[in-house]
Amino acid sequence: MANVEDRLRVIVKYYGNISSILGGINAAESTELFNNYAIVSVPAAQLDALADAQGIVYVERPREVYFNVNNGREASCINSVQGTVNITGTNTAGPGLTGKGVAAGIIDSGERVIILSS
């Protein structure tokens, strides 16, 4: 049996019966979603066989998502109110506001509100 590291989980769009499609692919397992989409776990060596299988329309490999936290902090003006915290945890610049002790709440009733001015 292949190691977990040697397996890929991909999203596939298919037509027909996913179990029948995967029948010819060694050690492939699927979880059906909806509208003929499924998540397929397949050994990495079998990915090309999956993509070429009759009934497979589309295969999407997982993507890694990276966030650029520093640009977001700067664009949101967080750096100017928090300052820079050094490795010892001491604030070296700015007022040092952290939000500690602040409660915030958002209520979304789902109702559409229209305010008309006179």
Secondary structure, DSSP 8 states (H G I E B T S, - for coil): ---GGGEEEEEEEESS-HHHHHTTSTT-EEEE-STTEEEEEEEGGGHHHHHHSTTEEEEE--------HHHHHHHTTHHHHH--B-TTS-B-SS-----TT-----------------
